[in-house]
Amino acid sequence: MRALGTREIAGHLVKVYAVEAPGRVVTEREEASALRVAGPHLELGRARGSLGLGVLIVHAGGDGDYVVVQSWIEASMSDLAVFIGPAGRPDELRPGRVGLAPCVWEAAVLAHERHAYVRNVLDGTGPLAERLVAWGADVGGGHVR
């Protein structure tokens, strides 16, 4: 897992991650495609109670490409969408089937992000703006299994 920075997408502050299977690399083209896919989903976030914070995972998998969009919503819940496509063809990403959930590697990123959200936003001290800066800087990285 590799952090790709924080972006503003459709009114949300979003941390972007790459997850790469052996021999695969998330390219700028794949990242840009994931940002395009995430935008329309996040645009509807306020209607779903979004708090304006999210995570975007761009996964160059061994069997295809995946994009996971997770955002925090009211009542400390989260909203999740998974998009899938053939390996190396980011323009063919489409919504995953109903009930599709993150894989074990994507779940590792989301587990880190759950702890970062609790640590910095819910349990953090000081003004919200400072807690959001701390949340944005709290990224995971390295080998996940």
Secondary structure, DSSP 4 states (H G I P E B T S, - for coil): -EEEEEEEETTEEEEEEEEE-TT----HHHHHHHHHHHHHHHHTGGGGTEEEEEEEEEEE-SS-EEEEEEEEEGGGEEEEEEEEE-TT-GGG-EEPPTT----HHHHHHHHHHHHHHIIIIIS--S-HHHHHHHHHH----S---
